[in-house]
């Protein structure tokens, strides 16, 4: 699944805000949509991040912190 789905969700929320007379929310959602478009455009089309299994991810998180400190 790509990242573009969030643009559709924000558009639906913006329509809801318009239809329910929520101008401040609508303005915030317009800004959020612009931010989402910029961030989506700044990432490569193909997600190149490494995907780990849960045990691998837990090991990576534990080893990043380094050895435990002594008091």
Residue, then its C-alpha position, 0 to 999 in steps of 0.5 A: x500500500x502506498x502513502x497516497x491514501x492519507x490524502x483521500x482521508x484528509x479530503x474526506x475529513x475536510x469535506x466533513x468539516x465544510x459540511x458541518x460548518x467547522x472552518x477552523x478544522x477545515x483550515x487545519x486539514x488543508x494545511x495537514x494535506x499540504x504537509x502530507x503531500x510534501x512529505x510523500x513527495x520527499x520520500x522515494x516511491x519504493x520504501x527501502x527501509x529494512x523490515x525486521x521480524x519482531x524478535x529482530x526489531x527487539x534485539x536491534x532496539x536493545x543493542x542500540x542502547x548499549x550495555x547497561x550502566x552501573x550506578 
